[in-house]
Amino acid sequence: MGGAQRYLGLGIQAGATVAFYVGGGLLLDRWLGTMPWLTLVGSVLGLVAMFALFFRLNAQLTREHDAREEKS
């Protein structure tokens, strides 16, 4: 279950990241009366942040895989 926890945590983190940016955009839209523009900007920023998270994880997993291959 140890390996699954890493990826479950990643899924929760990715969802929370997108929700944070979309929610922030929604709150700013309601406050400033600019519906739906800041919500859309928040959605895009959330997706960019999520992809950055995935790219960082991919780089880390690649380094770990290469280190295991060198030991073999």
C-alpha positions, 0 to 999 in steps of 0.5 A, spaced: 500 500 500 506 504 500 506 505 493 499 507 492 499 512 498 504 516 494 499 516 488 493 517 492 496 523 495 498 526 488 491 525 486 488 529 492 494 534 491 492 535 484 485 536 485 486 541 491 490 545 487 485 546 481 480 547 486 484 552 490 485 556 483 478 556 481 475 557 488 479 563 488 477 566 481 470 565 483 471 569 490 474 574 486 469 574 481 463 575 486 467 580 489 469 584 483 463 583 479 467 580 473 463 574 472 466 569 469 473 572 467 477 571 473 474 564 474 476 562 467 483 565 469 483 561 475 481 555 472 487 556 467 492 557 472 490 551 476 491 547 470 498 550 469 499 548 476 497 541 476 501 540 470 507 543 473 506 538 479 506 532 474 512 534 471 516 535 477 513 528 479 515 525 473 522 528 473 523 525 480 521 518 478 525 518 472 531 520 477 529 514 481 528 510 476 535 511 473 539 511 480 536 504 480 538 502 473 545 504 475 545 500 481 543 494 477 
